[in-house]
Protein backbone atom coordinates (compact mmCIF):
# COMPACT_ATOMS: atom_id res chain seq x y z
CA UNK A 1 0.00 0.00 0.00
CA UNK A 2 1.26 3.46 -0.90
CA UNK A 3 2.44 5.40 2.14
CA UNK A 4 0.82 8.75 3.01
CA UNK A 5 2.92 11.88 2.67
CA UNK A 6 1.70 13.38 5.94
CA UNK A 7 1.77 11.51 9.25
CA UNK A 8 -0.23 13.94 11.38
CA UNK A 9 -2.76 16.41 9.99
CA UNK A 10 -5.33 18.85 11.27
CA UNK A 11 -8.50 18.67 9.18
CA UNK A 12 -10.76 21.72 9.33
CA UNK A 13 -14.34 21.23 8.12
CA UNK A 14 -16.68 24.15 7.64
CA UNK A 15 -20.03 23.80 9.35
CA UNK A 16 -21.79 24.91 6.17
CA UNK A 17 -20.18 22.03 4.25
CA UNK A 18 -21.88 19.54 6.59
CA UNK A 19 -25.32 21.02 5.99
CA UNK A 20 -25.81 19.82 2.41
CA UNK A 21 -28.40 21.39 0.11
CA UNK A 22 -30.66 22.39 3.01
CA UNK A 23 -28.08 24.90 4.21
CA UNK A 24 -28.90 24.21 7.87
CA UNK A 25 -28.51 21.26 10.20
CA UNK A 26 -26.56 18.14 9.26
CA UNK A 27 -26.66 16.08 6.07
CA UNK A 28 -25.92 12.72 7.71
CA UNK A 29 -25.40 10.67 4.51
CA UNK A 30 -22.75 13.17 3.43
CA UNK A 31 -21.17 13.28 6.90
CA UNK A 32 -20.95 9.49 6.79
CA UNK A 33 -18.99 9.72 3.53
CA UNK A 34 -16.59 12.20 5.13
CA UNK A 35 -16.15 10.02 8.22
CA UNK A 36 -15.47 6.92 6.12
CA UNK A 37 -12.68 8.75 4.29
CA UNK A 38 -11.24 9.96 7.60
CA UNK A 39 -11.23 6.33 8.78
CA UNK A 40 -9.45 5.32 5.56
CA UNK A 41 -6.76 7.90 6.36
CA UNK A 42 -6.31 6.54 9.90
CA UNK A 43 -6.18 2.99 8.53
CA UNK A 44 -3.19 4.10 6.44
CA UNK A 45 -1.39 5.33 9.56
CA UNK A 46 -2.32 9.02 9.45
CA UNK A 47 -3.05 10.71 12.78
CA UNK A 48 -6.03 13.03 12.35
CA UNK A 49 -7.04 15.98 14.49
CA UNK A 50 -10.30 17.61 13.48
CA UNK A 51 -11.86 21.04 13.94
CA UNK A 52 -15.35 21.80 12.66
CA UNK A 53 -17.10 25.14 12.34
CA UNK A 54 -20.64 25.86 13.46
CA UNK A 55 -22.03 27.86 10.56
CA UNK A 56 -24.75 25.33 9.80
CA UNK A 57 -26.33 26.38 13.10
CA UNK A 58 -24.93 29.76 14.11
CA UNK A 59 -22.09 31.96 12.85
CA UNK A 60 -21.42 34.01 15.94
CA UNK A 61 -21.27 37.74 15.33
CA UNK A 62 -22.49 37.37 11.73
CA UNK A 63 -25.75 35.71 12.76
CA UNK A 64 -26.00 38.05 15.74
CA UNK A 65 -26.34 40.81 13.14
CA UNK A 66 -25.73 43.64 15.60
CA UNK A 67 -28.68 42.47 17.69
CA UNK A 68 -26.52 40.78 20.32
CA UNK A 69 -23.42 41.58 22.31
CA UNK A 70 -20.43 40.26 20.33
CA UNK A 71 -18.97 37.99 23.01
CA UNK A 72 -22.28 36.26 23.66
CA UNK A 73 -22.96 35.75 19.95
CA UNK A 74 -19.51 34.21 19.54
CA UNK A 75 -20.11 31.94 22.52
CA UNK A 76 -23.24 30.63 20.80
CA UNK A 77 -21.04 29.91 17.79
CA UNK A 78 -18.66 27.92 20.01
CA UNK A 79 -21.57 25.82 21.25
CA UNK A 80 -22.60 25.17 17.64
CA UNK A 81 -19.15 23.67 16.99
CA UNK A 82 -19.67 21.35 19.96
CA UNK A 83 -22.94 20.10 18.48
CA UNK A 84 -21.21 19.35 15.18
CA UNK A 85 -18.31 17.70 16.99
CA UNK A 86 -20.63 15.30 18.79
CA UNK A 87 -22.33 14.42 15.52
CA UNK A 88 -18.97 13.70 13.88
CA UNK A 89 -17.87 11.59 16.84
CA UNK A 90 -21.04 9.53 16.64
CA UNK A 91 -20.79 8.90 12.89
CA UNK A 92 -17.07 8.12 13.12
CA UNK A 93 -17.84 5.49 15.73
CA UNK A 94 -20.63 4.09 13.51
CA UNK A 95 -18.08 3.45 10.74
CA UNK A 96 -15.70 1.83 13.23
CA UNK A 97 -13.33 4.72 13.89
CA UNK A 98 -12.70 5.58 17.58
CA UNK A 99 -12.93 9.33 18.25
CA UNK A 100 -12.61 11.68 21.19
CA UNK A 101 -14.17 15.10 21.67
CA UNK A 102 -11.92 17.51 23.56
CA UNK A 103 -13.55 20.81 24.47
CA UNK A 104 -11.89 24.17 25.02
CA UNK A 105 -14.63 24.95 27.56
CA UNK A 106 -15.32 22.61 30.53
CA UNK A 107 -18.51 20.73 29.65
CA UNK A 108 -18.58 17.71 31.93
CA UNK A 109 -19.89 14.58 30.22
CA UNK A 110 -20.12 16.24 26.77
CA UNK A 111 -16.38 16.09 26.20
CA UNK A 112 -13.04 15.89 27.95
CA UNK A 113 -11.37 19.23 28.69
CA UNK A 114 -8.69 19.88 26.12
CA UNK A 115 -5.07 19.21 26.97
CA UNK A 116 -2.16 18.80 24.58
CA UNK A 117 -0.75 15.66 26.26
CA UNK A 118 -4.15 13.94 26.11
CA UNK A 119 -4.61 14.89 22.44
CA UNK A 120 -1.15 13.55 21.60
CA UNK A 121 -1.82 10.30 23.45
CA UNK A 122 -5.14 9.68 21.68
CA UNK A 123 -3.70 10.51 18.26
CA UNK A 124 -0.85 8.03 18.78
CA UNK A 125 -3.42 5.40 19.79
CA UNK A 126 -5.19 5.78 16.44
CA UNK A 127 -8.16 7.81 17.64
CA UNK A 128 -9.47 10.85 15.79
CA UNK A 129 -9.32 13.85 18.12
CA UNK A 130 -12.12 16.36 17.57
CA UNK A 131 -11.31 19.77 19.04
CA UNK A 132 -14.62 21.42 19.96
CA UNK A 133 -15.49 24.92 21.13
CA UNK A 134 -13.11 26.92 18.96
CA UNK A 135 -10.34 28.63 20.92
CA UNK A 136 -12.67 29.01 23.89
CA UNK A 137 -12.59 32.78 23.45
CA UNK A 138 -14.80 35.23 21.55
CA UNK A 139 -13.40 37.27 18.65
CA UNK A 140 -11.48 34.27 17.23
CA UNK A 141 -12.69 32.20 14.29
CA UNK A 142 -12.66 28.40 14.02
CA UNK A 143 -9.98 28.83 11.34
CA UNK A 144 -7.79 30.38 14.02
CA UNK A 145 -8.73 27.53 16.36
CA UNK A 146 -7.69 25.03 13.68
CA UNK A 147 -4.27 26.62 13.26
CA UNK A 148 -3.82 26.85 17.03
CA UNK A 149 -4.61 23.15 17.50
CA UNK A 150 -2.39 22.24 14.55
CA UNK A 151 0.49 24.07 16.21
CA UNK A 152 -0.19 22.40 19.55
CA UNK A 153 -0.18 18.88 18.11
CA UNK A 154 2.69 19.71 15.72
CA UNK A 155 0.71 18.76 12.62
CA UNK A 156 2.54 18.36 9.33
CA UNK A 157 -0.25 20.02 7.36
CA UNK A 158 -3.56 21.80 7.84
CA UNK A 159 -6.26 20.51 5.50
CA UNK A 160 -8.87 23.22 4.97
CA UNK A 161 -11.94 21.57 3.41
CA UNK A 162 -14.29 24.23 2.10
CA UNK A 163 -17.10 24.85 -0.37
CA UNK A 164 -14.57 26.19 -2.89
CA UNK A 165 -11.82 24.25 -4.66
CA UNK A 166 -8.87 26.50 -3.87
CA UNK A 167 -7.60 30.06 -3.61
CA UNK A 168 -8.41 32.50 -6.41
CA UNK A 169 -7.10 35.95 -7.28
CA UNK A 170 -10.69 37.22 -6.92
CA UNK A 171 -14.13 35.83 -6.17
CA UNK A 172 -14.74 33.44 -9.10
CA UNK A 173 -18.51 33.86 -8.69
CA UNK A 174 -18.18 37.59 -9.37
CA UNK A 175 -15.10 37.74 -11.60
CA UNK A 176 -14.96 35.26 -14.52
CA UNK A 177 -11.32 36.20 -15.01
CA UNK A 178 -10.31 35.07 -11.52
CA UNK A 179 -7.20 32.87 -11.54
CA UNK A 180 -6.84 29.83 -9.29
CA UNK A 181 -3.47 29.37 -7.60
CA UNK A 182 -1.83 25.96 -7.31
CA UNK A 183 0.45 27.37 -4.60
CA UNK A 184 0.78 30.74 -2.95
CA UNK A 185 2.85 32.22 -0.13
CA UNK A 186 1.50 33.44 3.18
CA UNK A 187 2.96 36.86 2.36
CA UNK A 188 0.94 37.14 -0.84
CA UNK A 189 -2.24 36.00 0.89
CA UNK A 190 -1.79 38.73 3.49
CA UNK A 191 -0.66 41.41 1.03
CA UNK A 192 -3.51 40.78 -1.41
CA UNK A 193 -6.14 40.24 1.32
CA UNK A 194 -7.17 36.94 -0.25
CA UNK A 195 -10.06 35.10 1.37
CA UNK A 196 -8.26 31.97 2.54
CA UNK A 197 -8.54 32.25 6.30
CA UNK A 198 -8.86 35.32 8.48
CA UNK A 199 -5.71 37.36 9.04
CA UNK A 200 -5.12 36.01 12.54
CA UNK A 201 -5.24 32.39 11.35
CA UNK A 202 -2.99 33.09 8.37
CA UNK A 203 -0.42 34.91 10.49
CA UNK A 204 -0.43 32.14 13.09
CA UNK A 205 0.14 29.47 10.43
CA UNK A 206 3.00 31.51 8.97
CA UNK A 207 4.65 32.06 12.38
CA UNK A 208 4.50 28.33 13.11
CA UNK A 209 5.62 27.25 9.61
CA UNK A 210 2.56 25.08 9.00
CA UNK A 211 1.50 24.70 5.35
CA UNK A 212 -2.21 24.85 4.57
CA UNK A 213 -3.97 22.98 1.77
CA UNK A 214 -7.33 24.42 0.69
CA UNK A 215 -9.62 22.15 -1.34
CA UNK A 216 -13.27 21.37 -2.00
CA UNK A 217 -15.08 19.02 0.37
CA UNK A 218 -17.72 18.31 -2.30
CA UNK A 219 -15.78 15.11 -3.02
CA UNK A 220 -14.78 13.68 0.40
CA UNK A 221 -12.10 11.54 -1.31
CA UNK A 222 -10.14 14.79 -1.63
CA UNK A 223 -9.20 14.35 2.04
CA UNK A 224 -7.45 11.07 1.28
CA UNK A 225 -5.87 12.50 -1.86
CA UNK A 226 -4.47 15.35 0.22
CA UNK A 227 -2.86 13.17 2.89
CA UNK A 228 -1.35 10.97 0.19
CA UNK A 229 0.42 14.02 -1.20
CA UNK A 230 -1.63 14.69 -4.31
CA UNK A 231 -1.54 18.37 -5.27
CA UNK A 232 -5.18 19.32 -5.14
CA UNK A 233 -6.71 22.72 -4.50
CA UNK A 234 -4.18 25.31 -3.36
CA UNK A 235 -1.24 25.04 -0.98
CA UNK A 236 -0.36 28.06 1.13
CA UNK A 237 3.23 27.86 2.32
CA UNK A 238 6.23 29.98 3.18
CA UNK A 239 7.53 29.99 -0.37
CA UNK A 240 5.75 28.94 -3.52
CA UNK A 241 7.62 26.20 -5.30
CA UNK A 242 8.10 26.21 -9.05
C-alpha positions as CSV (number, residue, x, y, z in Angstrom):
1,X,0.0,0.0,0.0
2,X,1.3,3.5,-0.9
3,X,2.4,5.4,2.1
4,X,0.8,8.7,3.0
5,X,2.9,11.9,2.7
6,X,1.7,13.4,5.9
7,X,1.8,11.5,9.2
8,X,-0.2,13.9,11.4
9,X,-2.8,16.4,10.0
10,X,-5.3,18.9,11.3
11,X,-8.5,18.7,9.2
12,X,-10.8,21.7,9.3
13,X,-14.3,21.2,8.1
14,X,-16.7,24.1,7.6
15,X,-20.0,23.8,9.3
16,X,-21.8,24.9,6.2
17,X,-20.2,22.0,4.3
18,X,-21.9,19.5,6.6
19,X,-25.3,21.0,6.0
20,X,-25.8,19.8,2.4
21,X,-28.4,21.4,0.1
22,X,-30.7,22.4,3.0
23,X,-28.1,24.9,4.2
24,X,-28.9,24.2,7.9
25,X,-28.5,21.3,10.2
26,X,-26.6,18.1,9.3
27,X,-26.7,16.1,6.1
28,X,-25.9,12.7,7.7
29,X,-25.4,10.7,4.5
30,X,-22.7,13.2,3.4
31,X,-21.2,13.3,6.9
32,X,-21.0,9.5,6.8
33,X,-19.0,9.7,3.5
34,X,-16.6,12.2,5.1
35,X,-16.2,10.0,8.2
36,X,-15.5,6.9,6.1
37,X,-12.7,8.8,4.3
38,X,-11.2,10.0,7.6
39,X,-11.2,6.3,8.8
40,X,-9.5,5.3,5.6
41,X,-6.8,7.9,6.4
42,X,-6.3,6.5,9.9
43,X,-6.2,3.0,8.5
44,X,-3.2,4.1,6.4
45,X,-1.4,5.3,9.6
46,X,-2.3,9.0,9.4
47,X,-3.0,10.7,12.8
48,X,-6.0,13.0,12.3
49,X,-7.0,16.0,14.5
50,X,-10.3,17.6,13.5
51,X,-11.9,21.0,13.9
52,X,-15.3,21.8,12.7
53,X,-17.1,25.1,12.3
54,X,-20.6,25.9,13.5
55,X,-22.0,27.9,10.6
56,X,-24.7,25.3,9.8
57,X,-26.3,26.4,13.1
58,X,-24.9,29.8,14.1
59,X,-22.1,32.0,12.8
60,X,-21.4,34.0,15.9
61,X,-21.3,37.7,15.3
62,X,-22.5,37.4,11.7
63,X,-25.7,35.7,12.8
64,X,-26.0,38.1,15.7
65,X,-26.3,40.8,13.1
66,X,-25.7,43.6,15.6
67,X,-28.7,42.5,17.7
68,X,-26.5,40.8,20.3
69,X,-23.4,41.6,22.3
70,X,-20.4,40.3,20.3
71,X,-19.0,38.0,23.0
72,X,-22.3,36.3,23.7
73,X,-23.0,35.8,20.0
74,X,-19.5,34.2,19.5
75,X,-20.1,31.9,22.5
76,X,-23.2,30.6,20.8
77,X,-21.0,29.9,17.8
78,X,-18.7,27.9,20.0
79,X,-21.6,25.8,21.2
80,X,-22.6,25.2,17.6
81,X,-19.2,23.7,17.0
82,X,-19.7,21.3,20.0
83,X,-22.9,20.1,18.5
84,X,-21.2,19.4,15.2
85,X,-18.3,17.7,17.0
86,X,-20.6,15.3,18.8
87,X,-22.3,14.4,15.5
88,X,-19.0,13.7,13.9
89,X,-17.9,11.6,16.8
90,X,-21.0,9.5,16.6
91,X,-20.8,8.9,12.9
92,X,-17.1,8.1,13.1
93,X,-17.8,5.5,15.7
94,X,-20.6,4.1,13.5
95,X,-18.1,3.5,10.7
96,X,-15.7,1.8,13.2
97,X,-13.3,4.7,13.9
98,X,-12.7,5.6,17.6
99,X,-12.9,9.3,18.2
100,X,-12.6,11.7,21.2
101,X,-14.2,15.1,21.7
102,X,-11.9,17.5,23.6
103,X,-13.5,20.8,24.5
104,X,-11.9,24.2,25.0
105,X,-14.6,25.0,27.6
106,X,-15.3,22.6,30.5
107,X,-18.5,20.7,29.6
108,X,-18.6,17.7,31.9
109,X,-19.9,14.6,30.2
110,X,-20.1,16.2,26.8
111,X,-16.4,16.1,26.2
112,X,-13.0,15.9,28.0
113,X,-11.4,19.2,28.7
114,X,-8.7,19.9,26.1
115,X,-5.1,19.2,27.0
116,X,-2.2,18.8,24.6
117,X,-0.8,15.7,26.3
118,X,-4.2,13.9,26.1
119,X,-4.6,14.9,22.4
120,X,-1.2,13.5,21.6
121,X,-1.8,10.3,23.4
122,X,-5.1,9.7,21.7
123,X,-3.7,10.5,18.3
124,X,-0.8,8.0,18.8
125,X,-3.4,5.4,19.8
126,X,-5.2,5.8,16.4
127,X,-8.2,7.8,17.6
128,X,-9.5,10.8,15.8
129,X,-9.3,13.8,18.1
130,X,-12.1,16.4,17.6
131,X,-11.3,19.8,19.0
132,X,-14.6,21.4,20.0
133,X,-15.5,24.9,21.1
134,X,-13.1,26.9,19.0
135,X,-10.3,28.6,20.9
136,X,-12.7,29.0,23.9
137,X,-12.6,32.8,23.4
138,X,-14.8,35.2,21.6
139,X,-13.4,37.3,18.6
140,X,-11.5,34.3,17.2
141,X,-12.7,32.2,14.3
142,X,-12.7,28.4,14.0
143,X,-10.0,28.8,11.3
144,X,-7.8,30.4,14.0
145,X,-8.7,27.5,16.4
146,X,-7.7,25.0,13.7
147,X,-4.3,26.6,13.3
148,X,-3.8,26.9,17.0
149,X,-4.6,23.2,17.5
150,X,-2.4,22.2,14.5
151,X,0.5,24.1,16.2
152,X,-0.2,22.4,19.6
153,X,-0.2,18.9,18.1
154,X,2.7,19.7,15.7
155,X,0.7,18.8,12.6
156,X,2.5,18.4,9.3
157,X,-0.3,20.0,7.4
158,X,-3.6,21.8,7.8
159,X,-6.3,20.5,5.5
160,X,-8.9,23.2,5.0
161,X,-11.9,21.6,3.4
162,X,-14.3,24.2,2.1
163,X,-17.1,24.9,-0.4
164,X,-14.6,26.2,-2.9
165,X,-11.8,24.2,-4.7
166,X,-8.9,26.5,-3.9
167,X,-7.6,30.1,-3.6
168,X,-8.4,32.5,-6.4
169,X,-7.1,36.0,-7.3
170,X,-10.7,37.2,-6.9
171,X,-14.1,35.8,-6.2
172,X,-14.7,33.4,-9.1
173,X,-18.5,33.9,-8.7
174,X,-18.2,37.6,-9.4
175,X,-15.1,37.7,-11.6
176,X,-15.0,35.3,-14.5
177,X,-11.3,36.2,-15.0
178,X,-10.3,35.1,-11.5
179,X,-7.2,32.9,-11.5
180,X,-6.8,29.8,-9.3
181,X,-3.5,29.4,-7.6
182,X,-1.8,26.0,-7.3
183,X,0.5,27.4,-4.6
184,X,0.8,30.7,-2.9
185,X,2.9,32.2,-0.1
186,X,1.5,33.4,3.2
187,X,3.0,36.9,2.4
188,X,0.9,37.1,-0.8
189,X,-2.2,36.0,0.9
190,X,-1.8,38.7,3.5
191,X,-0.7,41.4,1.0
192,X,-3.5,40.8,-1.4
193,X,-6.1,40.2,1.3
194,X,-7.2,36.9,-0.3
195,X,-10.1,35.1,1.4
196,X,-8.3,32.0,2.5
197,X,-8.5,32.3,6.3
198,X,-8.9,35.3,8.5
199,X,-5.7,37.4,9.0
200,X,-5.1,36.0,12.5
201,X,-5.2,32.4,11.3
202,X,-3.0,33.1,8.4
203,X,-0.4,34.9,10.5
204,X,-0.4,32.1,13.1
205,X,0.1,29.5,10.4
206,X,3.0,31.5,9.0
207,X,4.6,32.1,12.4
208,X,4.5,28.3,13.1
209,X,5.6,27.2,9.6
210,X,2.6,25.1,9.0
211,X,1.5,24.7,5.4
212,X,-2.2,24.9,4.6
213,X,-4.0,23.0,1.8
214,X,-7.3,24.4,0.7
215,X,-9.6,22.2,-1.3
216,X,-13.3,21.4,-2.0
217,X,-15.1,19.0,0.4
218,X,-17.7,18.3,-2.3
219,X,-15.8,15.1,-3.0
220,X,-14.8,13.7,0.4
221,X,-12.1,11.5,-1.3
222,X,-10.1,14.8,-1.6
223,X,-9.2,14.3,2.0
224,X,-7.5,11.1,1.3
225,X,-5.9,12.5,-1.9
226,X,-4.5,15.4,0.2
227,X,-2.9,13.2,2.9
228,X,-1.3,11.0,0.2
229,X,0.4,14.0,-1.2
230,X,-1.6,14.7,-4.3
231,X,-1.5,18.4,-5.3
232,X,-5.2,19.3,-5.1
233,X,-6.7,22.7,-4.5
234,X,-4.2,25.3,-3.4
235,X,-1.2,25.0,-1.0
236,X,-0.4,28.1,1.1
237,X,3.2,27.9,2.3
238,X,6.2,30.0,3.2
239,X,7.5,30.0,-0.4
240,X,5.7,28.9,-3.5
241,X,7.6,26.2,-5.3
242,X,8.1,26.2,-9.0
